């Protein structure tokens, strides 16, 4: 973090900045803010695999009970299985 830059929070670390904004509302500081320009490059790859209808329904139900999406649960389970097989990356 560049200590020469000023900020609304007057924080000296990213953690302090986070703590400040966890307890403050930007609406209270809007006049002190300034525009920022930045580029965001998001790359996301999705590969689709066929899943039997009944198996998919069970998966969605299991994911809902755990409070996650079916996609998240599939990825977690596949990671666990691959770790067991010694082929995880």
PDB file of N, CA, C and O in Angstrom:
ATOM      1  N   UNK A   1       0.844  -1.173   0.000  1.00  0.00           N
ATOM      2  CA  UNK A   1       0.000   0.000   0.000  1.00  0.00           C
ATOM      3  C   UNK A   1       0.889   1.235   0.000  1.00  0.00           C
ATOM      4  O   UNK A   1       1.844   1.322   0.771  1.00  0.00           O
ATOM      5  N   UNK A   2       0.576   2.168  -0.850  1.00  0.00           N
ATOM      6  CA  UNK A   2       1.353   3.390  -0.959  1.00  0.00           C
ATOM      7  C   UNK A   2       0.954   4.340   0.171  1.00  0.00           C
ATOM      8  O   UNK A   2      -0.178   4.822   0.203  1.00  0.00           O
ATOM      9  N   UNK A   3       1.875   4.611   1.097  1.00  0.00           N
ATOM     10  CA  UNK A   3       1.563   5.456   2.252  1.00  0.00           C
ATOM     11  C   UNK A   3       1.468   6.929   1.867  1.00  0.00           C
ATOM     12  O   UNK A   3       1.010   7.733   2.679  1.00  0.00           O
ATOM     13  N   UNK A   4       1.885   7.316   0.649  1.00  0.00           N
ATOM     14  CA  UNK A   4       1.791   8.705   0.206  1.00  0.00           C
ATOM     15  C   UNK A   4       0.386   9.083  -0.235  1.00  0.00           C
ATOM     16  O   UNK A   4       0.077  10.267  -0.370  1.00  0.00           O
ATOM     17  N   UNK A   5      -0.461   8.097  -0.460  1.00  0.00           N
ATOM     18  CA  UNK A   5      -1.819   8.376  -0.886  1.00  0.00           C
ATOM     19  C   UNK A   5      -2.705   8.595   0.335  1.00  0.00           C
ATOM     20  O   UNK A   5      -2.563   7.914   1.350  1.00  0.00           O
ATOM     21  N   UNK A   6      -3.607   9.542   0.225  1.00  0.00           N
ATOM     22  CA  UNK A   6      -4.553   9.765   1.304  1.00  0.00           C
ATOM     23  C   UNK A   6      -5.819   8.989   0.986  1.00  0.00           C
ATOM     24  O   UNK A   6      -6.093   8.648  -0.165  1.00  0.00           O
ATOM     25  N   UNK A   7      -6.557   8.727   2.002  1.00  0.00           N
ATOM     26  CA  UNK A   7      -7.821   8.040   1.803  1.00  0.00           C
ATOM     27  C   UNK A   7      -8.816   8.527   2.845  1.00  0.00           C
ATOM     28  O   UNK A   7      -8.443   9.150   3.839  1.00  0.00           O
ATOM     29  N   UNK A   8     -10.030   8.247   2.612  1.00  0.00           N
ATOM     30  CA  UNK A   8     -11.081   8.646   3.539  1.00  0.00           C
ATOM     31  C   UNK A   8     -10.880   7.981   4.889  1.00  0.00           C
ATOM     32  O   UNK A   8     -11.094   8.605   5.928  1.00  0.00           O
ATOM     33  N   UNK A   9     -10.473   6.733   4.881  1.00  0.00           N
ATOM     34  CA  UNK A   9     -10.345   5.977   6.131  1.00  0.00           C
ATOM     35  C   UNK A   9      -9.105   6.335   6.937  1.00  0.00           C
ATOM     36  O   UNK A   9      -9.056   6.073   8.139  1.00  0.00           O
ATOM     37  N   UNK A  10      -8.105   6.927   6.301  1.00  0.00           N
ATOM     38  CA  UNK A  10      -6.814   7.224   6.943  1.00  0.00           C
ATOM     39  C   UNK A  10      -6.133   5.952   7.452  1.00  0.00           C
ATOM     40  O   UNK A  10      -5.310   6.005   8.366  1.00  0.00           O
ATOM     41  N   UNK A  11      -6.477   4.825   6.862  1.00  0.00           N
ATOM     42  CA  UNK A  11      -5.928   3.530   7.271  1.00  0.00           C
ATOM     43  C   UNK A  11      -4.516   3.350   6.731  1.00  0.00           C
ATOM     44  O   UNK A  11      -4.130   3.968   5.738  1.00  0.00           O
ATOM     45  N   UNK A  12      -3.757   2.496   7.400  1.00  0.00           N
ATOM     46  CA  UNK A  12      -2.378   2.219   6.980  1.00  0.00           C
ATOM     47  C   UNK A  12      -2.219   0.814   6.402  1.00  0.00           C
ATOM     48  O   UNK A  12      -1.119   0.432   6.003  1.00  0.00           O
ATOM     49  N   UNK A  13      -3.303   0.043   6.353  1.00  0.00           N
ATOM     50  CA  UNK A  13      -3.231  -1.306   5.785  1.00  0.00           C
ATOM     51  C   UNK A  13      -4.560  -1.631   5.118  1.00  0.00           C
ATOM     52  O   UNK A  13      -5.583  -1.005   5.397  1.00  0.00           O
ATOM     53  N   UNK A  14      -4.527  -2.614   4.240  1.00  0.00           N
ATOM     54  CA  UNK A  14      -5.757  -3.051   3.591  1.00  0.00           C
ATOM     55  C   UNK A  14      -6.745  -3.593   4.620  1.00  0.00           C
ATOM     56  O   UNK A  14      -7.953  -3.412   4.473  1.00  0.00           O
ATOM     57  N   UNK A  15      -6.247  -4.245   5.645  1.00  0.00           N
ATOM     58  CA  UNK A  15      -7.125  -4.768   6.695  1.00  0.00           C
ATOM     59  C   UNK A  15      -7.843  -3.618   7.399  1.00  0.00           C
ATOM     60  O   UNK A  15      -9.045  -3.699   7.652  1.00  0.00           O
ATOM     61  N   UNK A  16      -7.114  -2.553   7.714  1.00  0.00           N
ATOM     62  CA  UNK A  16      -7.741  -1.402   8.366  1.00  0.00           C
ATOM     63  C   UNK A  16      -8.768  -0.729   7.453  1.00  0.00           C
ATOM     64  O   UNK A  16      -9.805  -0.256   7.918  1.00  0.00           O
ATOM     65  N   UNK A  17      -8.473  -0.690   6.161  1.00  0.00           N
ATOM     66  CA  UNK A  17      -9.446  -0.127   5.210  1.00  0.00           C
ATOM     67  C   UNK A  17     -10.724  -0.958   5.252  1.00  0.00           C
ATOM     68  O   UNK A  17     -11.826  -0.413   5.315  1.00  0.00           O
ATOM     69  N   UNK A  18     -10.571  -2.275   5.217  1.00  0.00           N
ATOM     70  CA  UNK A  18     -11.734  -3.159   5.268  1.00  0.00           C
ATOM     71  C   UNK A  18     -12.531  -2.976   6.542  1.00  0.00           C
ATOM     72  O   UNK A  18     -13.760  -2.925   6.508  1.00  0.00           O
ATOM     73  N   UNK A  19     -11.840  -2.877   7.665  1.00  0.00           N
ATOM     74  CA  UNK A  19     -12.519  -2.683   8.950  1.00  0.00           C
ATOM     75  C   UNK A  19     -13.268  -1.348   8.977  1.00  0.00           C
ATOM     76  O   UNK A  19     -14.381  -1.260   9.496  1.00  0.00           O
ATOM     77  N   UNK A  20     -12.638  -0.304   8.407  1.00  0.00           N
ATOM     78  CA  UNK A  20     -13.295   0.997   8.355  1.00  0.00           C
ATOM     79  C   UNK A  20     -14.603   0.904   7.579  1.00  0.00           C
ATOM     80  O   UNK A  20     -15.646   1.350   8.056  1.00  0.00           O
ATOM     81  N   UNK A  21     -14.545   0.317   6.366  1.00  0.00           N
ATOM     82  CA  UNK A  21     -15.746   0.276   5.528  1.00  0.00           C
ATOM     83  C   UNK A  21     -16.766  -0.742   6.009  1.00  0.00           C
ATOM     84  O   UNK A  21     -17.929  -0.681   5.612  1.00  0.00           O
ATOM     85  N   UNK A  22     -16.352  -1.679   6.858  1.00  0.00           N
ATOM     86  CA  UNK A  22     -17.328  -2.585   7.473  1.00  0.00           C
ATOM     87  C   UNK A  22     -18.239  -1.831   8.434  1.00  0.00           C
ATOM     88  O   UNK A  22     -19.368  -2.250   8.689  1.00  0.00           O
ATOM     89  N   UNK A  23     -17.739  -0.712   8.967  1.00  0.00           N
ATOM     90  CA  UNK A  23     -18.521   0.013   9.973  1.00  0.00           C
ATOM     91  C   UNK A  23     -18.942   1.421   9.511  1.00  0.00           C
ATOM     92  O   UNK A  23     -19.487   2.185  10.307  1.00  0.00           O
ATOM     93  N   UNK A  24     -18.699   1.769   8.252  1.00  0.00           N
ATOM     94  CA  UNK A  24     -19.075   3.079   7.729  1.00  0.00           C
ATOM     95  C   UNK A  24     -19.813   2.920   6.406  1.00  0.00           C
ATOM     96  O   UNK A  24     -19.679   1.900   5.730  1.00  0.00           O
ATOM     97  N   UNK A  25     -20.591   3.930   6.044  1.00  0.00           N
ATOM     98  CA  UNK A  25     -21.376   3.915   4.814  1.00  0.00           C
ATOM     99  C   UNK A  25     -20.817   4.953   3.848  1.00  0.00           C
ATOM    100  O   UNK A  25     -20.588   6.100   4.230  1.00  0.00           O
ATOM    101  N   UNK A  26     -20.597   4.555   2.606  1.00  0.00           N
ATOM    102  CA  UNK A  26     -20.052   5.461   1.597  1.00  0.00           C
ATOM    103  C   UNK A  26     -20.942   6.688   1.403  1.00  0.00           C
ATOM    104  O   UNK A  26     -20.447   7.756   1.045  1.00  0.00           O
ATOM    105  N   UNK A  27     -22.233   6.549   1.632  1.00  0.00           N
ATOM    106  CA  UNK A  27     -23.130   7.698   1.492  1.00  0.00           C
ATOM    107  C   UNK A  27     -22.695   8.864   2.378  1.00  0.00           C
ATOM    108  O   UNK A  27     -22.895  10.025   2.022  1.00  0.00           O
ATOM    109  N   UNK A  28     -22.110   8.560   3.513  1.00  0.00           N
ATOM    110  CA  UNK A  28     -21.656   9.606   4.431  1.00  0.00           C
ATOM    111  C   UNK A  28     -20.379  10.299   3.936  1.00  0.00           C
ATOM    112  O   UNK A  28     -20.026  11.367   4.437  1.00  0.00           O
ATOM    113  N   UNK A  29     -19.688   9.705   2.962  1.00  0.00           N
ATOM    114  CA  UNK A  29     -18.400  10.222   2.489  1.00  0.00           C
ATOM    115  C   UNK A  29     -18.397  10.489   0.987  1.00  0.00           C
ATOM    116  O   UNK A  29     -17.341  10.734   0.404  1.00  0.00           O
ATOM    117  N   UNK A  30     -19.566  10.444   0.361  1.00  0.00           N
ATOM    118  CA  UNK A  30     -19.655  10.534  -1.093  1.00  0.00           C
ATOM    119  C   UNK A  30     -18.973  11.785  -1.640  1.00  0.00           C
ATOM    120  O   UNK A  30     -18.301  11.713  -2.669  1.00  0.00           O
ATOM    121  N   UNK A  31     -19.128  12.912  -0.985  1.00  0.00           N
ATOM    122  CA  UNK A  31     -18.538  14.165  -1.463  1.00  0.00           C
ATOM    123  C   UNK A  31     -17.007  14.137  -1.419  1.00  0.00           C
ATOM    124  O   UNK A  31     -16.356  14.901  -2.132  1.00  0.00           O
ATOM    125  N   UNK A  32     -16.432  13.268  -0.595  1.00  0.00           N
ATOM    126  CA  UNK A  32     -14.979  13.165  -0.494  1.00  0.00           C
ATOM    127  C   UNK A  32     -14.396  12.156  -1.484  1.00  0.00           C
ATOM    128  O   UNK A  32     -13.178  12.047  -1.624  1.00  0.00           O
ATOM    129  N   UNK A  33     -15.261  11.430  -2.160  1.00  0.00           N
ATOM    130  CA  UNK A  33     -14.774  10.407  -3.085  1.00  0.00           C
ATOM    131  C   UNK A  33     -14.449  11.026  -4.438  1.00  0.00           C
ATOM    132  O   UNK A  33     -14.834  12.159  -4.722  1.00  0.00           O
ATOM    133  N   UNK A  34     -13.740  10.274  -5.262  1.00  0.00           N
ATOM    134  CA  UNK A  34     -13.403  10.739  -6.604  1.00  0.00           C
ATOM    135  C   UNK A  34     -13.494   9.545  -7.559  1.00  0.00           C
ATOM    136  O   UNK A  34     -13.352   8.397  -7.139  1.00  0.00           O
ATOM    137  N   UNK A  35     -13.730   9.824  -8.842  1.00  0.00           N
ATOM    138  CA  UNK A  35     -13.857   8.736  -9.809  1.00  0.00           C
ATOM    139  C   UNK A  35     -12.555   7.938  -9.925  1.00  0.00           C
ATOM    140  O   UNK A  35     -11.465   8.462  -9.696  1.00  0.00           O
ATOM    141  N   UNK A  36     -12.691   6.690 -10.276  1.00  0.00           N
ATOM    142  CA  UNK A  36     -11.527   5.824 -10.481  1.00  0.00           C
ATOM    143  C   UNK A  36     -11.703   5.067 -11.790  1.00  0.00           C
ATOM    144  O   UNK A  36     -12.796   4.598 -12.107  1.00  0.00           O
ATOM    145  N   UNK A  37     -10.624   4.955 -12.537  1.00  0.00           N
ATOM    146  CA  UNK A  37     -10.628   4.172 -13.766  1.00  0.00           C
ATOM    147  C   UNK A  37      -9.771   2.937 -13.567  1.00  0.00           C
ATOM    148  O   UNK A  37      -8.661   3.023 -13.041  1.00  0.00           O
ATOM    149  N   UNK A  38     -10.282   1.791 -13.986  1.00  0.00           N
ATOM    150  CA  UNK A  38      -9.511   0.558 -13.905  1.00  0.00           C
ATOM    151  C   UNK A  38     -10.087  -0.450 -14.876  1.00  0.00           C
ATOM    152  O   UNK A  38     -11.249  -0.356 -15.273  1.00  0.00           O
ATOM    153  N   UNK A  39      -9.279  -1.401 -15.249  1.00  0.00           N
ATOM    154  CA  UNK A  39      -9.690  -2.468 -16.150  1.00  0.00           C
ATOM    155  C   UNK A  39      -9.843  -3.757 -15.363  1.00  0.00           C
ATOM    156  O   UNK A  39      -9.061  -4.051 -14.458  1.00  0.00           O
ATOM    157  N   UNK A  40     -10.849  -4.508 -15.720  1.00  0.00           N
ATOM    158  CA  UNK A  40     -11.076  -5.810 -15.102  1.00  0.00           C
ATOM    159  C   UNK A  40     -11.159  -6.838 -16.215  1.00  0.00           C
ATOM    160  O   UNK A  40     -11.953  -6.704 -17.146  1.00  0.00           O
ATOM    161  N   UNK A  41     -10.335  -7.858 -16.106  1.00  0.00           N
ATOM    162  CA  UNK A  41     -10.377  -8.937 -17.081  1.00  0.00           C
ATOM    163  C   UNK A  41     -10.757 -10.209 -16.353  1.00  0.00           C
ATOM    164  O   UNK A  41      -9.997 -10.736 -15.541  1.00  0.00           O
ATOM    165  N   UNK A  42     -11.936 -10.685 -16.656  1.00  0.00           N
ATOM    166  CA  UNK A  42     -12.432 -11.890 -16.004  1.00  0.00           C
ATOM    167  C   UNK A  42     -12.507 -12.997 -17.042  1.00  0.00           C
ATOM    168  O   UNK A  42     -13.157 -12.873 -18.081  1.00  0.00           O
ATOM    169  N   UNK A  43     -11.836 -14.055 -16.730  1.00  0.00           N
ATOM    170  CA  UNK A  43     -11.900 -15.231 -17.606  1.00  0.00           C
ATOM    171  C   UNK A  43     -12.552 -16.353 -16.819  1.00  0.00           C
ATOM    172  O   UNK A  43     -12.114 -16.719 -15.729  1.00  0.00           O
ATOM    173  N   UNK A  44     -13.575 -16.866 -17.386  1.00  0.00           N
ATOM    174  CA  UNK A  44     -14.276 -17.956 -16.731  1.00  0.00           C
ATOM    175  C   UNK A  44     -14.559 -19.027 -17.772  1.00  0.00           C
ATOM    176  O   UNK A  44     -15.120 -18.752 -18.833  1.00  0.00           O
ATOM    177  N   UNK A  45     -14.173 -20.214 -17.460  1.00  0.00           N
ATOM    178  CA  UNK A  45     -14.454 -21.329 -18.346  1.00  0.00           C
ATOM    179  C   UNK A  45     -15.489 -22.226 -17.689  1.00  0.00           C
ATOM    180  O   UNK A  45     -15.389 -22.558 -16.508  1.00  0.00           O
ATOM    181  N   UNK A  46     -16.463 -22.605 -18.459  1.00  0.00           N
ATOM    182  CA  UNK A  46     -17.471 -23.538 -17.974  1.00  0.00           C
ATOM    183  C   UNK A  46     -17.534 -24.697 -18.952  1.00  0.00           C
ATOM    184  O   UNK A  46     -17.615 -24.515 -20.167  1.00  0.00           O
ATOM    185  N   UNK A  47     -17.494 -25.883 -18.390  1.00  0.00           N
ATOM    186  CA  UNK A  47     -17.624 -27.090 -19.193  1.00  0.00           C
ATOM    187  C   UNK A  47     -18.863 -27.811 -18.690  1.00  0.00           C
ATOM    188  O   UNK A  47     -19.027 -28.016 -17.487  1.00  0.00           O
ATOM    189  N   UNK A  48     -19.709 -28.184 -19.589  1.00  0.00           N
ATOM    190  CA  UNK A  48     -20.968 -28.814 -19.216  1.00  0.00           C
ATOM    191  C   UNK A  48     -20.898 -30.317 -19.448  1.00  0.00           C
ATOM    192  O   UNK A  48     -20.420 -30.784 -20.482  1.00  0.00           O
ATOM    193  N   UNK A  49     -21.389 -31.067 -18.454  1.00  0.00           N
ATOM    194  CA  UNK A  49     -21.415 -32.517 -18.512  1.00  0.00           C
ATOM    195  C   UNK A  49     -22.860 -32.973 -18.367  1.00  0.00           C
ATOM    196  O   UNK A  49     -23.605 -32.425 -17.555  1.00  0.00           O
ATOM    197  N   UNK A  50     -23.257 -33.958 -19.138  1.00  0.00           N
ATOM    198  CA  UNK A  50     -24.625 -34.452 -18.980  1.00  0.00           C
ATOM    199  C   UNK A  50     -24.777 -35.208 -17.656  1.00  0.00           C
ATOM    200  O   UNK A  50     -23.919 -36.003 -17.271  1.00  0.00           O
ATOM    201  N   UNK A  51     -25.880 -34.940 -16.980  1.00  0.00           N
ATOM    202  CA  UNK A  51     -26.191 -35.605 -15.714  1.00  0.00           C
ATOM    203  C   UNK A  51     -27.623 -36.115 -15.807  1.00  0.00           C
ATOM    204  O   UNK A  51     -28.519 -35.408 -16.268  1.00  0.00           O
ATOM    205  N   UNK A  52     -27.823 -37.338 -15.368  1.00  0.00           N
ATOM    206  CA  UNK A  52     -29.168 -37.911 -15.402  1.00  0.00           C
ATOM    207  C   UNK A  52     -30.130 -37.043 -14.598  1.00  0.00           C
ATOM    208  O   UNK A  52     -29.747 -36.458 -13.584  1.00  0.00           O
ATOM    209  N   UNK A  53     -31.359 -36.962 -15.046  1.00  0.00           N
ATOM    210  CA  UNK A  53     -32.358 -36.080 -14.440  1.00  0.00           C
ATOM    211  C   UNK A  53     -32.557 -36.368 -12.963  1.00  0.00           C
ATOM    212  O   UNK A  53     -32.575 -35.443 -12.151  1.00  0.00           O
ATOM    213  N   UNK A  54     -32.707 -37.634 -12.602  1.00  0.00           N
ATOM    214  CA  UNK A  54     -32.925 -37.981 -11.193  1.00  0.00           C
ATOM    215  C   UNK A  54     -31.696 -37.655 -10.347  1.00  0.00           C
ATOM    216  O   UNK A  54     -31.827 -37.184  -9.217  1.00  0.00           O
ATOM    217  N   UNK A  55     -30.521 -37.901 -10.880  1.00  0.00           N
ATOM    218  CA  UNK A  55     -29.289 -37.592 -10.166  1.00  0.00           C
ATOM    219  C   UNK A  55     -29.145 -36.079  -9.986  1.00  0.00           C
ATOM    220  O   UNK A  55     -28.696 -35.616  -8.938  1.00  0.00           O
ATOM    221  N   UNK A  56     -29.519 -35.325 -10.991  1.00  0.00           N
ATOM    222  CA  UNK A  56     -29.461 -33.872 -10.918  1.00  0.00           C
ATOM    223  C   UNK A  56     -30.404 -33.342  -9.834  1.00  0.00           C
ATOM    224  O   UNK A  56     -30.053 -32.421  -9.097  1.00  0.00           O
ATOM    225  N   UNK A  57     -31.584 -33.919  -9.741  1.00  0.00           N
ATOM    226  CA  UNK A  57     -32.550 -33.504  -8.710  1.00  0.00           C
ATOM    227  C   UNK A  57     -32.011 -33.785  -7.314  1.00  0.00           C
ATOM    228  O   UNK A  57     -32.164 -32.963  -6.410  1.00  0.00           O
ATOM    229  N   UNK A  58     -31.383 -34.940  -7.133  1.00  0.00           N
ATOM    230  CA  UNK A  58     -30.788 -35.274  -5.837  1.00  0.00           C
ATOM    231  C   UNK A  58     -29.640 -34.321  -5.507  1.00  0.00           C
ATOM    232  O   UNK A  58     -29.470 -33.910  -4.359  1.00  0.00           O
ATOM    233  N   UNK A  59     -28.863 -33.981  -6.518  1.00  0.00           N
ATOM    234  CA  UNK A  59     -27.755 -33.053  -6.338  1.00  0.00           C
ATOM    235  C   UNK A  59     -28.254 -31.679  -5.907  1.00  0.00           C
ATOM    236  O   UNK A  59     -27.721 -31.086  -4.969  1.00  0.00           O
ATOM    237  N   UNK A  60     -29.277 -31.172  -6.594  1.00  0.00           N
ATOM    238  CA  UNK A  60     -29.836 -29.865  -6.232  1.00  0.00           C
ATOM    239  C   UNK A  60     -30.378 -29.878  -4.810  1.00  0.00           C
ATOM    240  O   UNK A  60     -30.212 -28.907  -4.071  1.00  0.00           O
ATOM    241  N   UNK A  61     -31.012 -30.955  -4.431  1.00  0.00           N
ATOM    242  CA  UNK A  61     -31.550 -31.079  -3.072  1.00  0.00           C
ATOM    243  C   UNK A  61     -30.424 -31.092  -2.035  1.00  0.00           C
ATOM    244  O   UNK A  61     -30.516 -30.418  -1.010  1.00  0.00           O
ATOM    245  N   UNK A  62     -29.371 -31.851  -2.299  1.00  0.00           N
ATOM    246  CA  UNK A  62     -28.226 -31.914  -1.378  1.00  0.00           C
ATOM    247  C   UNK A  62     -27.545 -30.550  -1.268  1.00  0.00           C
ATOM    248  O   UNK A  62     -27.134 -30.147  -0.181  1.00  0.00           O
ATOM    249  N   UNK A  63     -27.429 -29.854  -2.372  1.00  0.00           N
ATOM    250  CA  UNK A  63     -26.805 -28.529  -2.364  1.00  0.00           C
ATOM    251  C   UNK A  63     -27.647 -27.543  -1.568  1.00  0.00           C
ATOM    252  O   UNK A  63     -27.114 -26.752  -0.790  1.00  0.00           O
ATOM    253  N   UNK A  64     -28.942 -27.588  -1.758  1.00  0.00           N
ATOM    254  CA  UNK A  64     -29.842 -26.685  -1.036  1.00  0.00           C
ATOM    255  C   UNK A  64     -29.755 -26.914   0.471  1.00  0.00           C
ATOM    256  O   UNK A  64     -29.758 -25.957   1.245  1.00  0.00           O
ATOM    257  N   UNK A  65     -29.676 -28.169   0.890  1.00  0.00           N
ATOM    258  CA  UNK A  65     -29.544 -28.475   2.328  1.00  0.00           C
ATOM    259  C   UNK A  65     -28.250 -27.900   2.897  1.00  0.00           C
ATOM    260  O   UNK A  65     -28.195 -27.529   4.069  1.00  0.00           O
ATOM    261  N   UNK A  66     -27.208 -27.827   2.066  1.00  0.00           N
ATOM    262  CA  UNK A  66     -25.915 -27.305   2.511  1.00  0.00           C
ATOM    263  C   UNK A  66     -25.792 -25.793   2.311  1.00  0.00           C
ATOM    264  O   UNK A  66     -24.817 -25.182   2.748  1.00  0.00           O
ATOM    265  N   UNK A  67     -26.779 -25.195   1.651  1.00  0.00           N
ATOM    266  CA  UNK A  67     -26.766 -23.763   1.437  1.00  0.00           C
ATOM    267  C   UNK A  67     -25.798 -23.296   0.377  1.00  0.00           C
ATOM    268  O   UNK A  67     -25.305 -22.170   0.436  1.00  0.00           O
ATOM    269  N   UNK A  68     -25.518 -24.157  -0.601  1.00  0.00           N
ATOM    270  CA  UNK A  68     -24.630 -23.795  -1.704  1.00  0.00           C
ATOM    271  C   UNK A  68     -25.322 -24.120  -3.016  1.00  0.00           C
ATOM    272  O   UNK A  68     -26.354 -24.792  -3.037  1.00  0.00           O
ATOM    273  N   UNK A  69     -24.750 -23.640  -4.104  1.00  0.00           N
ATOM    274  CA  UNK A  69     -25.308 -23.968  -5.420  1.00  0.00           C
ATOM    275  C   UNK A  69     -24.923 -25.398  -5.792  1.00  0.00           C
ATOM    276  O   UNK A  69     -23.970 -25.964  -5.256  1.00  0.00           O
ATOM    277  N   UNK A  70     -25.675 -25.958  -6.709  1.00  0.00           N
ATOM    278  CA  UNK A  70     -25.358 -27.301  -7.194  1.00  0.00           C
ATOM    279  C   UNK A  70     -23.981 -27.313  -7.849  1.00  0.00           C
ATOM    280  O   UNK A  70     -23.233 -28.280  -7.707  1.00  0.00           O
ATOM    281  N   UNK A  71     -23.645 -26.245  -8.565  1.00  0.00           N
ATOM    282  CA  UNK A  71     -22.337 -26.167  -9.222  1.00  0.00           C
ATOM    283  C   UNK A  71     -21.202 -26.194  -8.191  1.00  0.00           C
ATOM    284  O   UNK A  71     -20.192 -26.869  -8.388  1.00  0.00           O
ATOM    285  N   UNK A  72     -21.377 -25.459  -7.097  1.00  0.00           N
ATOM    286  CA  UNK A  72     -20.364 -25.437  -6.037  1.00  0.00           C
ATOM    287  C   UNK A  72     -20.212 -26.814  -5.422  1.00  0.00           C
ATOM    288  O   UNK A  72     -19.092 -27.279  -5.209  1.00  0.00           O
ATOM    289  N   UNK A  73     -21.322 -27.471  -5.135  1.00  0.00           N
ATOM    290  CA  UNK A  73     -21.268 -28.797  -4.527  1.00  0.00           C
ATOM    291  C   UNK A  73     -20.600 -29.807  -5.453  1.00  0.00           C
ATOM    292  O   UNK A  73     -19.803 -30.628  -5.000  1.00  0.00           O
ATOM    293  N   UNK A  74     -20.912 -29.754  -6.732  1.00  0.00           N
ATOM    294  CA  UNK A  74     -20.275 -30.665  -7.694  1.00  0.00           C
ATOM    295  C   UNK A  74     -18.771 -30.455  -7.682  1.00  0.00           C
ATOM    296  O   UNK A  74     -18.008 -31.420  -7.639  1.00  0.00           O
ATOM    297  N   UNK A  75     -18.337 -29.190  -7.720  1.00  0.00           N
ATOM    298  CA  UNK A  75     -16.901 -28.903  -7.727  1.00  0.00           C
ATOM    299  C   UNK A  75     -16.233 -29.361  -6.438  1.00  0.00           C
ATOM    300  O   UNK A  75     -15.132 -29.910  -6.481  1.00  0.00           O
ATOM    301  N   UNK A  76     -16.874 -29.148  -5.292  1.00  0.00           N
ATOM    302  CA  UNK A  76     -16.308 -29.607  -4.016  1.00  0.00           C
ATOM    303  C   UNK A  76     -16.168 -31.124  -3.994  1.00  0.00           C
ATOM    304  O   UNK A  76     -15.129 -31.654  -3.601  1.00  0.00           O
ATOM    305  N   UNK A  77     -17.216 -31.816  -4.416  1.00  0.00           N
ATOM    306  CA  UNK A  77     -17.182 -33.276  -4.400  1.00  0.00           C
ATOM    307  C   UNK A  77     -16.145 -33.812  -5.379  1.00  0.00           C
ATOM    308  O   UNK A  77     -15.441 -34.773  -5.069  1.00  0.00           O
ATOM    309  N   UNK A  78     -16.045 -33.208  -6.548  1.00  0.00           N
ATOM    310  CA  UNK A  78     -15.042 -33.666  -7.508  1.00  0.00           C
ATOM    311  C   UNK A  78     -13.633 -33.426  -6.980  1.00  0.00           C
ATOM    312  O   UNK A  78     -12.757 -34.272  -7.159  1.00  0.00           O
ATOM    313  N   UNK A  79     -13.404 -32.294  -6.337  1.00  0.00           N
ATOM    314  CA  UNK A  79     -12.097 -32.023  -5.742  1.00  0.00           C
ATOM    315  C   UNK A  79     -11.768 -33.062  -4.675  1.00  0.00           C
ATOM    316  O   UNK A  79     -10.645 -33.561  -4.619  1.00  0.00           O
ATOM    317  N   UNK A  80     -12.750 -33.392  -3.824  1.00  0.00           N
ATOM    318  CA  UNK A  80     -12.527 -34.406  -2.791  1.00  0.00           C
ATOM    319  C   UNK A  80     -12.181 -35.750  -3.411  1.00  0.00           C
ATOM    320  O   UNK A  80     -11.236 -36.411  -2.982  1.00  0.00           O
ATOM    321  N   UNK A  81     -12.933 -36.148  -4.404  1.00  0.00           N
ATOM    322  CA  UNK A  81     -12.713 -37.444  -5.049  1.00  0.00           C
ATOM    323  C   UNK A  81     -11.349 -37.496  -5.723  1.00  0.00           C
ATOM    324  O   UNK A  81     -10.643 -38.499  -5.622  1.00  0.00           O
ATOM    325  N   UNK A  82     -10.979 -36.429  -6.405  1.00  0.00           N
ATOM    326  CA  UNK A  82      -9.677 -36.402  -7.069  1.00  0.00           C
ATOM    327  C   UNK A  82      -8.545 -36.400  -6.041  1.00  0.00           C
ATOM    328  O   UNK A  82      -7.496 -36.998  -6.282  1.00  0.00           O
ATOM    329  N   UNK A  83      -8.742 -35.744  -4.913  1.00  0.00           N
ATOM    330  CA  UNK A  83      -7.734 -35.772  -3.842  1.00  0.00           C
ATOM    331  C   UNK A  83      -7.560 -37.182  -3.317  1.00  0.00           C
ATOM    332  O   UNK A  83      -6.441 -37.625  -3.059  1.00  0.00           O
ATOM    333  N   UNK A  84      -8.663 -37.880  -3.160  1.00  0.00           N
ATOM    334  CA  UNK A  84      -8.589 -39.275  -2.696  1.00  0.00           C
ATOM    335  C   UNK A  84      -7.814 -40.137  -3.693  1.00  0.00           C
ATOM    336  O   UNK A  84      -7.101 -41.059  -3.299  1.00  0.00           O
ATOM    337  N   UNK A  85      -7.953 -39.837  -4.972  1.00  0.00           N
ATOM    338  CA  UNK A  85      -7.286 -40.594  -6.022  1.00  0.00           C
ATOM    339  C   UNK A  85      -5.843 -40.152  -6.231  1.00  0.00           C
ATOM    340  O   UNK A  85      -5.084 -40.787  -6.961  1.00  0.00           O
ATOM    341  N   UNK A  86      -5.475 -39.041  -5.570  1.00  0.00           N
ATOM    342  CA  UNK A  86      -4.121 -38.526  -5.721  1.00  0.00           C
ATOM    343  C   UNK A  86      -3.890 -37.826  -7.029  1.00  0.00           C
ATOM    344  O   UNK A  86      -2.756 -37.765  -7.503  1.00  0.00           O
ATOM    345  N   UNK A  87      -4.949 -37.289  -7.635  1.00  0.00           N
ATOM    346  CA  UNK A  87      -4.819 -36.636  -8.927  1.00  0.00           C
ATOM    347  C   UNK A  87      -5.307 -35.197  -8.893  1.00  0.00           C
ATOM    348  O   UNK A  87      -5.665 -34.646  -9.934  1.00  0.00           O
ATOM    349  N   UNK A  88      -5.329 -34.576  -7.720  1.00  0.00           N
ATOM    350  CA  UNK A  88      -5.822 -33.187  -7.649  1.00  0.00           C
ATOM    351  C   UNK A  88      -4.734 -32.196  -8.025  1.00  0.00           C
ATOM    352  O   UNK A  88      -3.546 -32.465  -7.843  1.00  0.00           O
ATOM    353  N   UNK A  89      -5.141 -31.062  -8.544  1.00  0.00           N
ATOM    354  CA  UNK A  89      -4.224 -29.963  -8.884  1.00  0.00           C
ATOM    355  C   UNK A  89      -4.806 -28.686  -8.388  1.00  0.00           C
ATOM    356  O   UNK A  89      -4.206 -27.625  -8.562  1.00  0.00           O
TER     357      UNK A  89
END
